[in-house]
Amino acid sequence: MEPRLPPDLRLLKTLVTILTGVMIAGLIAVVALLVTRLPGARVTAPDALVLPPDTAVVAVTQTPAYWLVTTRDNRALIFAPDGTFRREIALD
């Protein structure tokens, strides 16, 4: 038989065990909420955005009404949701 722990240590051991269980349950709850609550909207991308020759893309942004492509030479190219070119805007 192993000797009994002092009452203070038994209490501390019990509290640490309970805290460990609560932390594991909390982590599982956070992961479950992130998985179930994050938006699942899928991006619908056109097959291709036809860019002018020698265009270096910096960023691409999608809105419900258009696609916006910014380029290294300070231009914004706007495309329709189906990928057809709409217009070009010079950025300053």
GROMACS elastic network, one bead per residue, 0.5 to 0.9 nm:
[ bonds ]
;  ai    aj funct       b0    kb
    1     4     6  0.89298   500
    4     7     6  0.86793   500
    4    10     6  0.87246   500
    5     8     6  0.80836   500
    5     9     6  0.61532   500
    5    10     6  0.60066   500
    6     9     6  0.54439   500
    6    10     6  0.63248   500
    6    11     6  0.88044   500
    7    10     6  0.50662   500
    7    11     6  0.62074   500
    7    12     6  0.86171   500
    8    11     6  0.52180   500
    8    12     6  0.62408   500
    8    13     6  0.86485   500
    9    13     6  0.59684   500
    9    14     6  0.84817   500
   10    13     6  0.50649   500
   10    14     6  0.61671   500
   10    15     6  0.86233   500
   11    14     6  0.51137   500
   11    15     6  0.61675   500
   11    16     6  0.86324   500
   12    15     6  0.50880   500
   12    16     6  0.61323   500
   12    17     6  0.85745   500
   13    16     6  0.52041   500
   13    17     6  0.62025   500
   13    18     6  0.86747   500
   14    17     6  0.51320   500
   14    18     6  0.61835   500
   14    19     6  0.85683   500
   15    18     6  0.50975   500
   15    19     6  0.60331   500
   15    20     6  0.85387   500
   16    19     6  0.50288   500
   16    20     6  0.61071   500
   16    21     6  0.86710   500
   17    20     6  0.51364   500
   17    21     6  0.63659   500
   17    22     6  0.87496   500
   18    21     6  0.51412   500
   18    22     6  0.62146   500
   18    23     6  0.86338   500
   19    22     6  0.50673   500
   19    23     6  0.60933   500
   19    24     6  0.86061   500
   20    23     6  0.51665   500
   20    24     6  0.62316   500
   20    25     6  0.86504   500
   21    24     6  0.51883   500
   21    25     6  0.61812   500
   21    26     6  0.85494   500
   22    25     6  0.50893   500
   22    26     6  0.60261   500
   22    27     6  0.85874   500
   23    27     6  0.61355   500
   23    28     6  0.86068   500
   24    27     6  0.51562   500
   24    28     6  0.62597   500
   24    29     6  0.86360   500
   25    28     6  0.51316   500
   25    29     6  0.61558   500
   25    30     6  0.87081   500
   26    30     6  0.61709   500
   26    31     6  0.86321   500
   27    30     6  0.51546   500
   27    31     6  0.62196   500
   27    32     6  0.85217   500
   28    31     6  0.52309   500
   28    32     6  0.60622   500
   28    33     6  0.85984   500
   29    32     6  0.50645   500
   29    33     6  0.61025   500
   29    34     6  0.85891   500
   30    33     6  0.51544   500
   30    34     6  0.61624   500
   30    35     6  0.86133   500
   31    34     6  0.51321   500
   31    35     6  0.61630   500
   31    36     6  0.86454   500
   32    35     6  0.51867   500
   32    36     6  0.61630   500
   32    37     6  0.83638   500
   33    36     6  0.52134   500
   33    37     6  0.56066   500
   33    38     6  0.79593   500
   34    37     6  0.53808   500
   34    38     6  0.56712   500
   35    38     6  0.60997   500
   36    39     6  0.83933   500
   37    40     6  0.84416   500
   39    42     6  0.88314   500
   43    62     6  0.84711   500
   44    81     6  0.85126   500
   45    48     6  0.80516   500
   45    62     6  0.87428   500
   45    81     6  0.76734   500
   45    82     6  0.78263   500
   45    83     6  0.81471   500
   46    49     6  0.70537   500
   46    81     6  0.69219   500
   46    82     6  0.53579   500
   46    83     6  0.53283   500
   46    84     6  0.89896   500
   47    82     6  0.81418   500
   47    83     6  0.73649   500
   48    82     6  0.88097   500
   48    83     6  0.63063   500
   48    84     6  0.89221   500
   49    67     6  0.89961   500
   49    79     6  0.74790   500
   49    82     6  0.88267   500
   49    83     6  0.52246   500
   49    84     6  0.71461   500
   49    85     6  0.77852   500
   50    83     6  0.76291   500
   50    84     6  0.77763   500
   50    85     6  0.75393   500
   51    54     6  0.84603   500
   51    55     6  0.66262   500
   51    77     6  0.83764   500
   51    85     6  0.85449   500
   52    55     6  0.59008   500
   55    71     6  0.65860   500
   55    72     6  0.75789   500
   55    73     6  0.79645   500
   56    70     6  0.86403   500
   56    71     6  0.54900   500
   56    72     6  0.55783   500
   56    73     6  0.77145   500
   57    60     6  0.76168   500
   57    69     6  0.68259   500
   57    70     6  0.60485   500
   57    72     6  0.62683   500
   58    69     6  0.75235   500
   58    70     6  0.55351   500
   58    71     6  0.50627   500
   58    72     6  0.59187   500
   59    68     6  0.81432   500
   59    69     6  0.58369   500
   59    70     6  0.53159   500
   59    71     6  0.71398   500
   60    67     6  0.71193   500
   60    68     6  0.57162   500
   60    70     6  0.64881   500
   61    66     6  0.85381   500
   61    67     6  0.57591   500
   61    68     6  0.50764   500
   61    69     6  0.64700   500
   61    70     6  0.85079   500
   62    65     6  0.80595   500
   62    66     6  0.62382   500
   62    68     6  0.63632   500
   62    69     6  0.88875   500
   62    81     6  0.84111   500
   63    66     6  0.53796   500
   63    67     6  0.62144   500
   63    68     6  0.80484   500
   63    81     6  0.84957   500
   64    67     6  0.83009   500
   64    81     6  0.75356   500
   65    80     6  0.69338   500
   65    81     6  0.63981   500
   66    78     6  0.66033   500
   66    79     6  0.56117   500
   66    81     6  0.51110   500
   66    82     6  0.86206   500
   66    83     6  0.85853   500
   66    86     6  0.88920   500
   67    77     6  0.81259   500
   67    78     6  0.57238   500
   67    80     6  0.62468   500
   67    81     6  0.63283   500
   67    83     6  0.77428   500
   68    76     6  0.65184   500
   68    77     6  0.57335   500
   68    79     6  0.64455   500
   69    75     6  0.81520   500
   69    76     6  0.55861   500
   69    77     6  0.50089   500
   69    78     6  0.64468   500
   69    79     6  0.80727   500
   70    73     6  0.85380   500
   70    74     6  0.69477   500
   70    75     6  0.57763   500
   70    77     6  0.63420   500
   70    78     6  0.88787   500
   71    74     6  0.55968   500
   71    75     6  0.53912   500
   71    76     6  0.64847   500
   71    77     6  0.79269   500
   72    75     6  0.73641   500
   73    90     6  0.88894   500
   73    91     6  0.87155   500
   74    89     6  0.87614   500
   74    90     6  0.62908   500
   74    91     6  0.50888   500
   74    92     6  0.68952   500
   75    88     6  0.68276   500
   75    89     6  0.56883   500
   75    91     6  0.53399   500
   75    92     6  0.86030   500
   76    87     6  0.84173   500
   76    88     6  0.57223   500
   76    89     6  0.50148   500
   76    90     6  0.63251   500
   76    91     6  0.67909   500
   77    85     6  0.77043   500
   77    86     6  0.77796   500
   77    87     6  0.61028   500
   77    89     6  0.64284   500
   77    90     6  0.88226   500
   78    84     6  0.87811   500
   78    85     6  0.63419   500
   78    86     6  0.54890   500
   78    87     6  0.53365   500
   78    88     6  0.61663   500
   78    89     6  0.80136   500
   79    82     6  0.77658   500
   79    83     6  0.54976   500
   79    84     6  0.54257   500
   79    86     6  0.51019   500
   79    87     6  0.71890   500
   80    83     6  0.52409   500
   80    84     6  0.52839   500
   80    85     6  0.63665   500
   80    86     6  0.62987   500
   81    84     6  0.75222   500
   83    86     6  0.89816   500
   85    88     6  0.85333   500
